[in-house]
Amino acid sequence: MVSKADQAHPSTLARVGLELSLKPFRGWSQDALDNVAHTVFEQWANLISAADSTAILLWIADGSEILEWRDELSDEVTWASSVGFSNTEVDPYGVNVTPEMIAEPYSDHIPVLTYADIQRIIVTLKRVGEAATGKPVSVGATFDAGPEFAKSAFKYVRHPELVARGEDRGLGKLIQMVRANSRLNEDAQPYAAFPEGIAQDTSFGEFLGKQSQSYLSALGFDYLWLSNGFGFSAYSWTPLGETFDGATFAPERAEAASESMLQFWRDFGQACTFPVEVRGTNFTTGIDIGGDATPAREIYASGQFRNPPPNSPWGPLNEDFGIEMSGYLSRISVLPADGFLFRFYANDPWFWQNPWWDFYNREPFDIFLPLSVARIDNDGCAQTAQDIQILAIDTQAGQLDGRVGQEVGSRILQALEATPDEAGPLVWLYPFDEYHDDLAGDPDSIRHPYFEDWYLTAALNAGLPLNTVVSTSALETAAKSGALRDRTIVAPTRTLTESSVNALRKLVVAGARVLAYGPIDRASASGKVLLGLAESPTGIEGDLQFVGDIVEDCVQSGMQSTVLRHIAALSGGPVSEVLRDDSTDVVAHAHVSDGQSRRVYATSHALGEGTVAWVRGSSTFEKSPVDNHGLRNPKHLDPALFRDAGSILTGLLEHLGTHVSSRRQTLHASRPVQALHRHDNAYWISGYLADLTTQPRLRLPHGVPVFTHTECWIEDGVGTYPFGKSYHHEGRVFVDQKTAGTLSCREIAHFPYGTSRSLNVRGLVEANVTVMVSKGYASTARVLLDGQPIEPTRNSDSDVLEIAGVTGALTISW
């Protein structure tokens, strides 16, 4: 047997990617290049050792070095040698850039850079890296659509026709980024791929593709990274765009918007044969469809991507980690190739923040949460991130701080020791294909994925511990494999097609649960029968009276409002659902009323061994004015005035055997963002508490989890946890007892020699205890009660031990 302390290195990654600006070099002598390269690979050696290969993503400027390339290695390059906002003279930001925010040189000495210097940097990084690691090293080039990183005469002086302006779409004054599907005005200046200049109306896809092919080939790059939503949206920092202005959807624009974006990818792909990696927007697949009619499925099908867009780094900037998680999950539900990427925002080489030190304060929650994510593939296997990328390894001052490599690398390796190896307790069933089918065949539908993804995001921000995704295309085979047995399938009503309902019904009858959300006009006829719901010819909206038995957070001051604001335009229509006349077993857990009519809002009913539940859902925000960042972001409803619709979905879990809530001091206190996943038969919880006065509360079907090396307070069958800002804990012990008190679980010495794990559990009073031992050890595990051997009930099929009616201290060893 192998103890935790003796465990081998975490499973091998495919690649570790390190993002690097040129600031650390200070100059281009060979000694300077060698010294920086050696430092980079030394500082990140621990993490690199877990990977088959390393990539260095070079942030030279903003991609204008590609656009300006003339096939002359001696040409000078305008590089990102400043701190602050660049290109301010053309007012591209949509905010008031004060003098102290304007870009200034990062150093008193800014060395002149040529393309030949870049070529030497690439050669050096590969040579030093391969010698240091004994593994392949690739180097990527970067293209960013925006004005921030470096001066760009190409984008903002010679070719401003490329730039998308929010005013042109009624979105307000937004940051101006290059629209991928733009066309260029005539330009007589020679370029590498256009030595006679640019002809009028040349597509930007063709121009960027041909320039990239020449530039990457000549300088020795291996791939191209497209940043900040480029190729997916010209408004990637706002959920608005070509087809949504914050109040009204414009489906009549959807076909043209989708087609023009696809044309960019066709033009680019015909011109550039190098692999492409993409950052994507700050939002989900469904929100991109609603806001921009983005055809992600068809973009994936271009065949150039190594990974889908990773998790957005926007979370630490706006404290919305729910959208980071939902965006990540939606993008990986279907893959363009074989794997997906996790990206961690450690340093910022362009601006004043360095997240590991300031936003995160060296807390690893934004490592543990995304690395708890898994997708279930067609074979029912849990697939996790096999590429790890760090944005960035140097600061705005060009510092390479070894502590970042040690600390961030160690936390990532810690997370990799317990990555998901099966579906988590909650699984998001994502209609990736259905959303895209609707976009192509029924553009009026774009409001639905927009609402449905925002609603799931609101539930995540209300504590919903969901971090596993399966696409509808993989549902049937994944279900047959047994991967979804006993899980709770969280499903927008668009997933309830005839074929999906058949698979879901079988799962539920065998003991699984379905928690559906959204308007039932999105469900098939069999889906409506499964839910036990029908549509009224009239719906209600506005400020509605909410009545129900949905579990609420424990709030020390103030009570949750009984008014639910339902904005039909942002919520997939009015509330029109009623119970079916032939569904007598369906329990309505919530209703809403406008004073004249009443509609059902949340339900559940038993089906075989399992349960089917549904919540209508409502938008948790309304249209907002432009904020102080120049963005028209959602304006969230005041929880003191309106019921939080996202918490209704989370609270409905109570009727499916799982309690998730929190103890908060005020209604405005944030809830935890958290995830539950499975590894080696244990439950793992990972989370973030923005407000440490909030305490998560939890009960799972097996009982209250007592996480290893933690304490909890058990009362009324629910555990309350005094977690810190970041939490990442293993749960193998579950307790059901009536007596209130403190429960604790500790790892103790693995005695006698040969024992791999020993857990000591205290605080038990006439408790029924369930223990999930490591796989394969149920038949040989030993249990002591107050030091004396006792015999548990053993289930070797599930590696579960059960001990009934115990008082005292339990020790479980295997």
Protein Blocks (a to p, Z undefined) as FASTA:
>chain_A
ZZfklpccddddfbdcddddfklnopacfklmmmmmmmmmmmmmmmmmmpcbdcddddfb
nopmmmmpgoiakbccdddfbgcjehklnopnopacdfklpccdfbfbdcdddfklmmmm
mmmmmmmmmmmnopacdddddddfbfklpccfklmmmmmmlpccfklnonopadddddfk
bccdddfbdcfklmnopaehiafklmmmmmmmmmmmmnopabdcdeehiajacclmbcbd
jkoghjaccfklmmmmmmmmmmmmmmmmmmpmcdcddebjabdfklmmmmnopafklmmm
nopafbdcdddfklmmnopaklmmmmmmmmmmpcfblbccddddfbcckbmbdfklmmnn
opaklmmmmmmpccddfkopacddfbdcdddfbdfkopacfklmmmmmmmmmmmmmmgcf
bdcfbdcddffklmmmmmmmmmmlmmmmmmmmmmmmmmmmnopacfbdcdfklmmmmmmn
opmgoiacdddfklmcfklmmmmmmmmmnopacddedjfklpcfklmmmnopacdfbdce
djdddddjbdcdddfbdcddfbdcddfklnopaafbdcdfklmkbccfbdcdehjaccdf
bdcddehjbccdddebpafbdcddddfkopacdddddfklpccfklmmmmmmmmnopacd
dddfbfklccdddddddeehiacdddddfblkbccddddfkbccddehiacddeehiacd
dddfbdcdddfbdcddfbgcdddddddddddehiabdcddehiahiacdddddehilmmp
ccdeehiacdddddfknopacdehiacjddddZZ
